[in-house]
Structures are given as C-alpha cells and as structure tokens.
Amino acid sequence: MLEELHRLRAQAEEELQAVEDLAALDAWRRTYVGKNGLVTQALRGIGKLPPDQRPAAGQLANEVRQTLESAFEARQAALQQRALDEDLAKGAIDVRLPGRPPSVGTLHLSTQTLREIYAIFAQMGFQVLRSREVEDDTTNFQLLNIPPHHPARDMWSTFYTTTPGALLRTHTSPGQIHAMRKHYPEPIRVILPGKCYRYEQVTLRSEHMFHQVEGLAVGRNITMADLKGVLTNFARQMFGAERKLRFRPSYFPFTEPSAEADIDCILCAGAGCPMCKYTGWLEILGAGMVHPTVLRNGGYDPDVYSGFAFGMGPERLAILKHRITDIRNFFSGDVRFLQQFP
Ligand code: FA5
C-alpha cells in the first residue's frame, strides 16, 4: 500500500507537469484528488488494511493528498495567470497613443473682430451699448435727417417688413438716437455694435447681413480733432503702429462735415497694388460731426453740445487684416474657412 501511494504521487506529479491548459488540469484533478480520484480511493481503502498498517498508510495517504492538492493549486494559479497574460496580449491597447481631443468650437471671426474692436475702444473709455435690429423708419432714417423720398435713402437698400414702418436696420446709426435719448443730458461715449441688413447685390465685399460698429461721443467742446485722434489710435492698434490715416471729404445726411477714413494699404504701404486698386489707400469707415438736427432729435441742444460719430464694418476690417478674398465665407457656414481663425 505504501509503495503504491509513493508510485501514485510520483505519477500524479509527473502528469501535472505536463498539464498545459485549464481543461487538462480539471481532468487531472478528477483523476487523482476528485471525489472518485485515485488518492481518494486509496484513502477509502485504508479501512480494509490490517490494523497495524493503517496508521502509517493513513498518514502517508493524507500527506500525498495534501501535496497533490497544493501542487494542483499552484499549477492552477500559474495557468490562470498565463491565460490572463495571453488575453491581455491579444487585445492589447497601446495606452501611449494620445487621446482624441473632443472638438470644441472656436469664436467666429466676426466675433473675434468685434471683441478686438471693443477692447480698443474700451481703453478710450467707450462703453458697449446694444440696440434693436428691427427698427422703425423714423429712427433708421427720419431722425437721422433722411426724410421720406429723400434721394439719400438710395445709399441704403432696405429690407422692409409686412408691418408698415418696420424694417431691418440698414446701419447701426439709429443707435445714435437711442443712445442720446437714453443718456440725455449726460455726456456720451459709446460704441453700438450689431447686425445690419441690406437688400443689395452680394459681391466679394458685400453681404445681405453684416456687422457694423457705430461710435458716438456727445459732450461740450468735442471737435473733429477728437474724432481724428480716436480713429487714428484705433487704426494703429488694429492694423499696426506704423499705419497712416487719411480723411476724405464725404457725405452722410446725419453728419456735417462728413468724412471717410482710409488707412495706407497694409500690403504695399501706399505704393499701389491690386488690394488697394493702385490707390495706396484702403477705406475703413465713415464718420463725421453729428449733424445739429440729429443732436436735436436726440434731445441735445446743438448750441451747447457737439459730437462725433463713425460707423465701420468689422467683416471688411477682417478682410483687410487677414487678406480674405470673399466676404461670403463669413456666413456660408463652411467650417474649413472658420477653422483657419482659431
Ligand atoms: C453707413 O452705414 C453709415 N451709417 C456710417 C456712418 C456712421 C457715417 C456714423 C457717419 C457717422 P456705409 O454705408 O458706408 O455707412 O457703411 C459703413 C460700413 O459698413 C462700410 O464701410 C462697410 O465696412 C460696412 N458695410 C456696408 N455695407 C456692407 C455690406 N453689404 N457688406 C459688408 N459690409 C458692409
């Protein structure tokens, strides 16, 4: 019996060494240490031995069972680890790959340009004031010194609505009236940004919808020199410290005198090139001293107060600054364009 137990242990250990997977390991367990396994059977047979042989045989049989059971556990752990390692290697994820960043949008180029403009005027003490996009004829035109049927209305091709008198504002200038009526009799220094609409031919430089930033300063002793100083400072901050600013006489019904401001061409510095149509100058805005009638319509006595106003188009400024060839890119919704201005 003892000999048989030794042999059984040797055989079981040898076979266990050869076991290479968990299925074979289970078969091995059933053969040797399972309920009907050989070692279990041997233990059961001890009762049939002569009494003097039983203690030694029992001790050995228990020893063999314990040895084989711990050998089984060790093998099982090793095989499980190997299976896990193989699994991991198969479905390997290279954790060193950079993650995919979620796409976060960027500010629209018009918004970026508007914010740049706000920042420059904020330094000069201008507050931002908003006014409505759907205007009435009175504020968009009449209070700005443009009576019905006045030929100057042709300067602004207008989107009218089905409500008589209601229209989409063609410029931010009606905001001058709102600002003056809100602030009278305080001095005013505001910019009025927002969308404007014009029923006109869409071209490389003209859209139906675009932004304007109106500027308005009203107070005592405000002169054209103040207007020039403010706009020169603006142009230099926006387009570079070396920029020159030129005022050209112009006409707007709501300013007198009126001017258009040009900067020397940012491409050729005044020498003449296709960008400036060989004039050396690029137009950036319209401006002037607030017309006495408009001051009066805003509540301010023109004998006591004076003021200046200007109006610029941020998309046109961005076109110059970034050398964009077609204004339609701004609102066509093509992200390939927008992503170029992160
Ligand atoms: C005006 O609208 C005047 N209200 C500006 C003004 C304000 C003058 C205060 C004096 C005092 P104008 O029509 O030139 O002027 O337009 C002003 C700017 O708006 C233009 O220089 C241009 O930059 C922009 N703009 C005008 N029409 C369009 C358009 N269709 N698409 C894009 N930008 C435009």
Residues whose N, C-alpha, C, O or C-beta is under 5 A from the ligand:
A	BS01	FA5	M155 T170 H171 S173 R198 R205 S206 E207 F210 H211 F252 T255 I284 L285 G286 A287 G288 A309 F310 G311 M312 G313 R316
